[in-house]
Amino acid sequence: MTTPAQPGLPMVVPTQDLPSRVRIYEVGARDGLQNEKSVVPTEIKAEFIHRLADAGLTTVEATSFVHPKWVPQLADAEQLFPLLGDVDAKLPVLVPNGRGLDRALALGARSVAVFVSATESFAKANLNRTMDEALAMSEPVVARAREQKVHVRGYLSMCFGDPWEGPVPIAQVVRTAKALLDMGCEELSLGDTIGVATPGHVLALLAELNEEGVPTDRIGVHFHDTYGQALSNTLAALQHGVRTVDASAGGLGGCPYAKSATGNLATEDLVWMLDGLGIETGVDLGRLTATSAWMAGQLGRPSPSRTVRALTGASHQEQ
């Protein structure tokens, strides 16, 4: 049974030099569910997305048009997307290549994302290509999407560390980030895929991106919580001026190609912090928590989110 937080909590204590509003880019329905061992029924996915939008999330990444062989959990993209026509939120989708873009456009998608890696090892493991080959594959996809007046986001994985290569040079990340923007991506998501970033590292990368001409308002951050650093890294990014933060309802997700990656930053944990800082998100924490508790029940296990656990007690089987 979901219970409200104690009255007046979190206590709102604003801090200087933070954005007044943050856009949460919800990735649970795609980045979260793609890592489930079992396939979630299409109708449950659709209800999950509806509930997330009803909780006030204005951007909910819906699915991925990747080949079903590689991500069987999202093989129902063609069946799912038409069920979302009445969702009052932007519904970006991931497209790995030209064929994926064709499938997304055929269903009326108006916002897509491409993805590349900041390291050679992960590019090989995830895309079976070199970094430069992955960029070359994405370039015509981005160009054609922009011709169709479709919004394009660029995901950049392994920005802070790689399970095979270790620390990733900041200059290497900046070069790849600039390549994504130069080919036409309208925003960039910096991914800490294995969760090894720390606040100083985050600030150093953001500063170097600015030095090389990448404006902060084109940057979003995507942190994993492997070492418990996701919220501290997010706060550092906010202090730098970042206003877009990726998060996953209930803390769902990881990375199928990087075994050391654990869950994404939980959206509830992020909203609790932002509410306490007086930063607007438009998200109703109670509704969001109930949604994640419901999804945890569908998946048959407790939610990883500390805030969901605190607000729901021991039971996560809410209907």
C-alpha positions as CSV (number, residue, x, y, z in Angstrom):
1,M,0.0,0.0,0.0
2,T,1.5,3.3,-1.0
3,T,1.6,5.9,1.8
4,P,2.4,9.6,1.5
5,A,5.6,11.1,2.8
6,Q,5.4,12.7,6.2
7,P,3.6,16.1,5.9
8,G,6.0,18.9,4.8
9,L,8.7,16.5,3.6
10,P,11.0,16.9,1.9
11,M,11.5,20.3,3.5
12,V,12.0,22.8,0.7
13,V,15.4,24.6,1.1
14,P,16.5,26.2,-2.1
15,T,20.2,26.6,-3.0
16,Q,21.7,29.4,-5.0
17,D,23.0,28.9,-8.6
18,L,20.7,26.0,-9.5
19,P,18.1,25.9,-12.3
20,S,14.6,26.9,-11.4
21,R,13.2,24.0,-13.4
22,V,14.6,20.6,-14.6
23,R,13.3,18.5,-17.5
24,I,13.3,14.9,-16.6
25,Y,13.9,12.6,-19.6
26,E,12.2,9.4,-18.4
27,V,13.8,6.3,-19.8
28,G,12.3,3.5,-17.7
29,A,10.0,2.2,-20.4
30,R,12.9,1.7,-22.8
31,D,16.3,1.7,-21.1
32,G,14.7,0.0,-18.0
33,L,12.5,-2.7,-19.6
34,Q,15.0,-3.6,-22.2
35,N,17.1,-5.2,-19.5
36,E,14.4,-7.4,-18.1
37,K,15.1,-11.2,-18.3
38,S,11.5,-11.8,-19.3
39,V,9.4,-10.0,-21.9
40,V,6.9,-7.6,-20.4
41,P,3.5,-7.8,-22.2
42,T,2.8,-4.9,-24.6
43,E,-0.4,-3.9,-22.7
44,I,1.6,-3.5,-19.5
45,K,4.2,-1.4,-21.2
46,A,1.5,0.8,-22.6
47,E,-0.1,1.2,-19.2
48,F,3.2,2.0,-17.7
49,I,3.8,4.8,-20.2
50,H,0.3,6.2,-19.6
51,R,0.8,6.2,-15.9
52,L,4.2,7.9,-16.2
53,A,2.7,10.7,-18.3
54,D,-0.3,11.0,-15.9
55,A,2.3,11.5,-13.1
56,G,3.5,14.6,-14.9
57,L,6.5,13.4,-16.9
58,T,6.5,15.4,-20.1
59,T,9.2,13.2,-21.9
60,V,8.8,9.4,-21.8
61,E,11.1,7.4,-24.0
62,A,8.7,4.8,-25.3
63,T,10.7,2.0,-27.0
64,S,13.5,1.1,-29.4
65,F,13.3,0.2,-33.1
66,V,16.3,-2.1,-32.9
67,H,16.3,-5.5,-34.5
68,P,14.4,-8.0,-32.3
69,K,17.3,-10.3,-32.3
70,W,19.4,-7.9,-30.3
71,V,16.8,-6.6,-27.9
72,P,13.9,-9.1,-27.8
73,Q,12.3,-7.3,-24.8
74,L,11.4,-4.4,-27.2
75,A,10.4,-6.5,-30.2
76,D,6.9,-5.2,-30.0
77,A,7.7,-1.6,-30.9
78,E,5.2,-1.7,-33.9
79,Q,2.5,-3.0,-31.6
80,L,3.2,-0.7,-28.7
81,F,3.6,2.7,-30.3
82,P,0.0,2.9,-31.8
83,L,-1.4,2.3,-28.2
84,L,0.2,5.6,-27.1
85,G,-1.7,8.0,-29.3
86,D,-3.5,9.6,-26.4
87,V,-0.4,10.0,-24.2
88,D,0.1,13.7,-23.2
89,A,3.9,13.6,-23.4
90,K,6.7,13.6,-25.9
91,L,7.5,10.0,-26.8
92,P,11.0,9.7,-28.2
93,V,12.2,6.4,-29.5
94,L,15.7,4.9,-30.1
95,V,16.7,4.2,-33.7
96,P,20.0,2.3,-34.3
97,N,20.1,2.7,-38.1
98,G,18.2,3.7,-41.2
99,R,15.9,0.7,-41.0
100,G,15.0,1.6,-37.4
101,L,14.3,5.1,-38.5
102,D,12.0,3.9,-41.3
103,R,10.0,1.9,-38.8
104,A,9.7,4.8,-36.4
105,L,8.7,7.3,-39.1
106,A,6.1,4.9,-40.5
107,L,4.3,5.0,-37.1
108,G,4.5,8.8,-36.8
109,A,7.4,9.2,-34.3
110,R,8.4,12.8,-34.0
111,S,11.4,12.5,-31.7
112,V,14.2,9.9,-32.1
113,A,17.6,9.2,-30.6
114,V,20.8,7.6,-32.0
115,F,23.6,6.2,-29.9
116,V,27.3,5.9,-30.2
117,S,30.2,5.1,-27.8
118,A,33.1,7.2,-26.5
119,T,35.3,4.1,-26.4
120,E,36.4,1.6,-29.0
121,S,35.7,-1.4,-26.8
122,F,32.1,-0.6,-26.1
123,A,31.5,0.4,-29.7
124,K,32.7,-3.0,-30.7
125,A,30.6,-4.8,-28.0
126,N,27.4,-2.8,-28.5
127,L,27.5,-2.0,-32.2
128,N,30.1,-4.3,-33.6
129,R,31.8,-1.2,-35.1
130,T,34.6,1.1,-34.4
131,M,33.7,4.5,-32.9
132,D,34.2,6.2,-36.3
133,E,32.1,3.6,-38.1
134,A,29.3,4.1,-35.6
135,L,29.4,7.8,-36.1
136,A,29.3,7.3,-39.9
137,M,26.3,5.0,-39.6
138,S,24.4,7.5,-37.5
139,E,25.1,10.5,-39.7
140,P,22.6,9.7,-42.6
141,V,20.0,8.7,-39.9
142,V,20.3,12.1,-38.3
143,A,20.3,13.9,-41.6
144,R,17.1,12.1,-42.8
145,A,15.3,12.6,-39.5
146,R,16.1,16.3,-39.5
147,E,14.8,16.5,-43.1
148,Q,11.5,15.2,-41.8
149,K,11.6,17.8,-39.0
150,V,12.0,15.1,-36.4
151,H,13.8,16.0,-33.2
152,V,17.1,14.1,-32.8
153,R,18.9,13.3,-29.6
154,G,22.4,11.8,-29.5
155,Y,23.3,9.3,-26.7
156,L,27.0,9.0,-25.9
157,S,27.9,6.0,-23.8
158,M,31.0,5.4,-21.6
159,C,31.7,9.0,-21.0
160,F,33.4,8.4,-17.7
161,G,34.7,4.9,-17.6
162,D,34.8,1.7,-19.6
163,P,34.8,-1.9,-18.2
164,W,37.5,-2.9,-20.7
165,E,39.6,0.3,-21.1
166,G,39.2,1.9,-17.6
167,P,39.2,5.7,-17.4
168,V,38.1,7.5,-20.6
169,P,40.1,10.6,-21.6
170,I,38.0,13.7,-21.5
171,A,39.3,14.9,-24.8
172,Q,38.1,11.6,-26.4
173,V,34.6,12.1,-25.0
174,V,34.5,15.8,-26.2
175,R,35.6,14.8,-29.7
176,T,32.8,12.3,-30.1
177,A,30.2,14.6,-28.5
178,K,31.1,17.3,-30.9
179,A,30.8,14.9,-33.8
180,L,27.2,14.1,-32.7
181,L,26.2,17.7,-32.6
182,D,28.0,18.6,-35.8
183,M,26.0,15.9,-37.7
184,G,22.8,17.5,-36.5
185,C,21.8,16.1,-33.1
186,E,19.8,18.8,-31.3
187,E,20.7,17.5,-27.8
188,L,23.3,15.3,-26.3
189,S,23.0,12.8,-23.4
190,L,26.2,12.1,-21.6
191,G,26.1,8.5,-20.3
192,D,27.9,7.2,-17.2
193,T,27.1,3.7,-18.4
194,I,28.9,1.8,-15.6
195,G,28.3,4.3,-12.9
196,V,31.9,5.3,-12.1
197,A,31.7,9.0,-12.4
198,T,32.3,11.4,-9.5
199,P,31.3,15.0,-9.2
200,G,34.7,16.5,-10.0
201,H,34.9,14.4,-13.2
202,V,31.4,15.5,-14.2
203,L,32.3,19.2,-13.8
204,A,35.6,18.7,-15.7
205,L,33.9,17.1,-18.6
206,L,31.2,19.8,-18.8
207,A,33.7,22.6,-18.5
208,E,35.8,21.1,-21.4
209,L,32.7,20.7,-23.5
210,N,31.9,24.4,-23.0
211,E,35.5,25.3,-23.8
212,E,35.2,23.4,-27.1
213,G,32.0,25.3,-28.0
214,V,29.3,22.9,-26.8
215,P,26.7,25.0,-24.9
216,T,25.3,23.6,-21.6
217,D,21.7,24.0,-22.8
218,R,22.4,21.2,-25.4
219,I,23.5,18.8,-22.8
220,G,21.7,16.2,-20.7
221,V,23.2,13.7,-18.2
222,H,22.5,10.0,-17.8
223,F,23.9,8.5,-14.6
224,H,23.9,5.0,-13.3
225,D,24.1,4.3,-9.6
226,T,26.6,1.5,-9.4
227,Y,28.7,3.2,-6.7
228,G,25.9,5.3,-5.3
229,Q,27.1,8.4,-7.0
230,A,24.1,9.2,-9.4
231,L,22.5,11.9,-7.3
232,S,25.7,13.6,-6.3
233,N,26.8,13.6,-9.9
234,T,23.4,15.0,-10.9
235,L,23.7,17.8,-8.4
236,A,27.2,18.7,-9.8
237,A,25.7,18.9,-13.3
238,L,22.9,21.1,-12.1
239,Q,25.4,23.4,-10.4
240,H,27.1,23.7,-13.8
241,G,23.7,24.7,-15.4
242,V,22.5,21.4,-16.9
243,R,18.7,21.4,-17.0
244,T,18.0,17.9,-18.6
245,V,18.4,14.8,-16.5
246,D,17.7,11.2,-17.6
247,A,16.1,8.9,-15.0
248,S,14.3,5.7,-14.9
249,A,11.1,5.1,-12.9
250,G,11.8,2.8,-10.0
251,G,15.5,2.7,-10.9
252,L,14.9,0.1,-13.6
253,G,17.7,-0.7,-16.1
254,G,21.3,-1.4,-16.6
255,C,23.1,-2.2,-19.8
256,P,23.0,-5.6,-21.5
257,Y,26.5,-5.1,-23.0
258,A,28.3,-3.9,-19.9
259,K,27.9,-6.4,-17.1
260,S,29.1,-4.1,-14.4
261,A,26.4,-1.6,-15.1
262,T,23.5,-1.5,-12.5
263,G,20.3,0.5,-12.6
264,N,19.7,4.0,-13.8
265,L,19.2,6.9,-11.4
266,A,15.7,6.3,-10.0
267,T,13.3,9.0,-11.1
268,E,11.7,9.1,-7.6
269,D,15.0,9.6,-5.9
270,L,15.7,12.5,-8.3
271,V,12.3,14.1,-7.8
272,W,12.7,13.9,-4.0
273,M,16.0,15.8,-4.2
274,L,14.7,18.3,-6.7
275,D,11.5,18.9,-4.6
276,G,13.7,19.6,-1.6
277,L,15.7,22.1,-3.6
278,G,12.6,23.9,-4.7
279,I,13.3,23.0,-8.4
280,E,10.2,22.5,-10.5
281,T,9.7,19.3,-12.5
282,G,5.9,19.1,-12.9
283,V,6.0,15.6,-11.5
284,D,3.7,14.3,-8.8
285,L,5.9,12.2,-6.6
286,G,3.0,10.3,-5.1
287,R,1.6,9.3,-8.5
288,L,5.1,8.4,-9.8
289,T,5.8,6.3,-6.7
290,A,2.5,4.4,-7.1
291,T,3.4,3.8,-10.8
292,S,6.8,2.3,-9.9
293,A,5.3,0.2,-7.1
294,W,2.7,-1.1,-9.6
295,M,5.4,-2.0,-12.1
296,A,7.5,-3.7,-9.4
297,G,4.5,-5.8,-8.8
298,Q,4.2,-6.7,-12.5
299,L,7.9,-7.7,-12.5
300,G,7.6,-9.6,-9.3
301,R,10.3,-8.0,-7.3
302,P,10.9,-4.9,-5.1
303,S,11.8,-1.6,-6.7
304,P,15.5,-0.6,-6.4
305,S,14.5,3.0,-5.7
306,R,15.1,4.0,-2.1
307,T,12.3,6.6,-2.3
308,V,9.8,4.0,-3.6
309,R,10.8,1.7,-0.8
310,A,10.5,4.5,1.8
311,L,7.1,5.5,0.6
312,T,5.6,2.1,0.1
313,G,7.0,0.1,3.0
314,A,7.5,-3.6,2.6
315,S,4.9,-4.3,-0.1
316,H,5.4,-3.6,-3.8
317,Q,2.4,-5.5,-5.0
318,E,0.1,-2.5,-5.4
319,Q,-2.4,-2.7,-8.2
